[in-house]
Amino acid sequence: MSQVTKPHRSTFIEQLASFELFFLALTFFLLNLAFPFLLFFIGITHLAISRVICTAMRTAKTSTCAY
């Protein structure tokens, strides 16, 4: 008499691992989408801050600024 095996039911840990992989992939995808915008934002912020510093240095007559 052969034994009938039950179909494999995925355990909670396996479901959690597959969800974690999906979540990880989604996170990387969204980071890749957002990365150029983050670089742009950092660049604009850097320009604004350096402009403020240059204006302050020009006011203090110690300007070595490019603009």
ROVEXZA-873086 format. One record per atom (N, C-alpha, C, CB): x, y negated, z negated. Coordinates in pm, whole numbers, plus 32768, in hexadecimal, padded with zeros to 4 digits. Glycine has a CB too. Layout:
N
PT,X,Y,Z
...
//
This chain:
67
PT,8055,8076,8000
PT,8000,8000,8000
PT,805A,7F84,8000
PT,7F9F,8000,7F85
PT,8049,7F31,8065
PT,809D,7EB8,806D
PT,805D,7E47,801E
PT,80B2,7E8D,8100
PT,80B4,7DF6,7FE7
PT,8085,7D87,7F95
PT,806D,7D0D,7FEE
PT,80EB,7D66,7F23
PT,7FFC,7CCC,7FDC
PT,7FDB,7C55,802A
PT,8013,7BDB,7FE1
PT,7F3F,7C47,803F
PT,8063,7B8E,8029
PT,809D,7B15,7FEA
PT,8040,7A9F,7FFE
PT,812A,7AF6,8024
PT,8037,7A50,7F98
PT,7FE4,79D7,7FA0
PT,802B,796E,7FF4
PT,7FC4,799F,7F13
PT,7FE0,791B,803B
PT,8021,78AC,8083
PT,8065,784D,8020
PT,7FB9,785E,80DA
PT,80D5,7818,804B
PT,8126,77C3,7FF2
PT,80DE,7740,7FD7
PT,81B2,77A9,8030
PT,80C5,7727,7F57
PT,808E,76A6,7F2F
PT,8100,7650,7EFC
PT,801F,76B6,7EC1
PT,810E,75D8,7F33
PT,817F,7586,7F08
PT,8169,7556,7E78
PT,8193,750E,7F67
PT,81D3,755D,7E2D
PT,81CB,7535,7DA1
PT,81CD,749D,7D97
PT,8240,7573,7D4F
PT,81B5,746E,7D1F
PT,81B5,73DE,7D07
PT,823E,73A1,7D25
PT,818D,73C0,7C76
PT,82A7,73E9,7D00
PT,832F,73B6,7D16
PT,834A,73AA,7DAD
PT,8399,7414,7CD4
PT,8321,740B,7DFA
PT,8336,7406,7E8B
PT,82E7,7392,7ECA
PT,830C,748C,7ECD
PT,826C,737F,7E9C
PT,821D,730F,7ECF
PT,825E,728A,7EAA
PT,818E,7315,7E98
PT,8292,7284,7E2F
PT,82D5,720A,7E02
PT,8352,71EE,7E55
PT,82FA,7214,7D6D
PT,839E,7257,7E73
PT,8418,7247,7EC3
PT,83F7,7218,7F50
PT,8467,72CB,7EC8
PT,838E,724F,7F8D
PT,836B,7225,8014
PT,8337,7194,8013
PT,8301,7283,8051
PT,82ED,7170,7FAB
PT,82BE,70E6,7FA0
PT,8334,7088,7F8B
PT,8259,70D7,7F2D
PT,8396,70B5,7F3C
PT,840B,7061,7F22
PT,845B,7049,7FA2
PT,8466,70A2,7EB7
PT,8469,70B2,7FF4
PT,84AF,70A2,8073
PT,8464,7041,80CF
PT,84C0,712A,80B9
PT,83E0,704E,80D2
PT,838F,6FF2,8124
PT,839E,6F63,80F2
PT,82FA,701C,8121
PT,8399,6F51,806E
PT,83A6,6ECC,8033
PT,842F,6E90,8050
PT,838E,6ED3,7F9C
PT,8497,6EE4,8048
PT,851F,6EB8,8065
PT,852C,6E8B,80F6
PT,8583,6F28,8047
PT,84F5,6EDA,8152
PT,84FA,6EB7,81DF
PT,84AE,6E35,81F9
PT,84C0,6F29,8235
PT,843B,6E26,81BB
PT,83EC,6DAC,81CC
PT,8438,6D32,8195
PT,8363,6DB9,8185
PT,847A,6D44,8124
PT,84C7,6CD6,80E8
PT,8539,6CAB,8144
PT,8500,6D00,8060
PT,8584,6D0E,817A
PT,85F1,6CEC,81D5
PT,85BE,6CA7,8252
PT,8640,6D69,81FA
PT,854C,6CD7,8287
PT,8512,6C9A,82FE
PT,84EC,6C08,82E4
PT,8497,6CEA,832D
PT,84AB,6BEF,8273
PT,8481,6B66,8253
PT,84FA,6B0C,8238
PT,8423,6B66,81D9
PT,8562,6B44,81F8
PT,85DC,6AF6,81E2
PT,861F,6AD1,8267
PT,863F,6B43,8189
PT,8620,6B2E,82C5
PT,8659,6B12,8348
PT,860A,6AA5,8391
PT,865E,6B90,839C
PT,8586,6AA5,837D
PT,8535,6A3B,83B9
PT,8550,69B4,8377
PT,84A0,6A5D,83AF
PT,8561,69B6,82F4
PT,856E,6938,82AA
PT,85FB,6900,82AD
PT,8543,694C,821B
PT,865F,6952,82CE
PT,86EB,6928,82C2
PT,870D,68AA,8313
PT,8745,6998,82ED
PT,86E4,68A0,8394
PT,8703,6825,83DE
PT,86C5,67A8,83A0
PT,86D4,6832,846D
PT,864B,67B7,836C
PT,8609,6745,832C
PT,8651,671E,82AD
PT,8576,6765,830E
PT,8682,6782,8263
PT,86D0,6764,81E9
PT,8751,671A,820C
PT,86F1,67E5,819C
PT,8795,674A,8275
PT,8810,6705,82A0
PT,87F3,6675,82CA
PT,8854,6752,8314
PT,8787,6662,8314
PT,8760,65DC,8341
PT,8744,6583,82C8
PT,86E4,65E3,839D
PT,86F8,65B8,8268
PT,86D6,656B,81F0
PT,8753,6547,81A1
PT,8674,65BA,8197
PT,87B0,65A8,8192
PT,882D,658D,814A
PT,887F,6523,8194
PT,8880,6610,813A
PT,8884,652C,821A
PT,88CE,64C9,8269
PT,8895,643D,825B
PT,88CF,64F1,82FA
PT,8811,6432,8266
PT,87D0,63AE,825A
PT,87E7,6376,81CE
PT,8738,63B8,8277
PT,87DB,63CB,8168
PT,87F1,639E,80DE
PT,8881,636F,80CC
PT,87D2,640F,8079
PT,88DE,63BB,8105
PT,896C,6394,80FA
PT,8985,630D,813C
PT,89C7,6400,813A
PT,894A,62F7,81B2
PT,895A,6276,81F5
PT,891F,6204,81A3
PT,8919,627A,827F
PT,88AA,621B,816B
PT,886A,61B2,811B
PT,88BE,6190,80A1
PT,87DD,61DD,80F0
PT,88F0,61F6,805D
PT,8941,61DD,7FE4
PT,89C3,6196,8007
PT,8960,6262,7F9A
PT,8A05,61C2,8074
PT,8A84,6181,8098
PT,8A6C,60F1,80C4
PT,8ACB,61D0,8107
PT,89F9,60D7,8102
PT,89D9,604E,8129
PT,89C6,5FF5,80AE
PT,895A,604A,8181
PT,8982,602A,804A
PT,896E,5FDF,7FCD
PT,89F5,5FC4,7F8B
PT,8911,602C,7F6C
PT,8A4C,602A,7F88
PT,8AD0,6018,7F4B
PT,8B21,5FB0,7F9A
PT,8B1D,609F,7F46
PT,8B1A,5FB6,801F
PT,8B62,5F54,8071
PT,8B30,5EC6,8059
PT,8B56,5F77,8105
PT,8AAC,5EB8,804E
PT,8A74,5E33,8033
PT,8AA6,5DFF,7FAC
PT,89D9,5E38,8036
PT,8AA9,5E57,7F49
PT,8AD9,5E2D,7EC5
PT,8B6C,5E08,7ECA
PT,8AC2,5E9D,7E5E
PT,8BBC,5E56,7F16
PT,8C4B,5E38,7F1F
PT,8C62,5DB6,7F6C
PT,8C95,5EAC,7F64
PT,8C11,5D9E,7FD3
PT,8C1E,5D21,8020
PT,8BFD,5CAA,7FC7
PT,8BC2,5D24,809E
PT,8B97,5CBC,7F72
PT,8B73,5C52,7F15
PT,8BE5,5C3A,7EB2
PT,8AF1,5C75,7ECA
PT,8C28,5CA5,7E8A
PT,8C96,5C97,7E2B
PT,8D1A,5C74,7E71
PT,8CA7,5D19,7DDB
PT,8D16,5C60,7EF2
PT,8D8B,5C3A,7F44
PT,8DFB,5CA3,7F42
PT,8DC2,5BB3,7F13
PT,8DD4,5D22,7F33
PT,8E38,5D8D,7F39
PT,8E12,5DEF,7FA8
PT,8E44,5DD8,7EB0
PT,8DDF,5DBA,8015
PT,8DA7,5E0F,807C
PT,8E13,5E52,80D0
PT,8D4B,5DBE,80D6
PT,8E09,5ED5,80DC
PT,8E5B,5F20,813B
PT,8DFD,5F74,8192
PT,8EC5,5F7A,80F1
PT,8D85,5F3F,81AB
PT,8D1E,5F8C,81EE
PT,8D2B,5F83,8285
PT,8C94,5F5C,81C3
PT,8CF6,5FE8,82C8
PT,8CF9,5FEA,835B
PT,8C8E,5F8E,8395
PT,8CE5,6079,838E
PT,8C24,5F73,834A
PT,8BBA,5F1B,837E
PT,8B8F,5EB8,8315
PT,8B42,5F6D,83AC
//
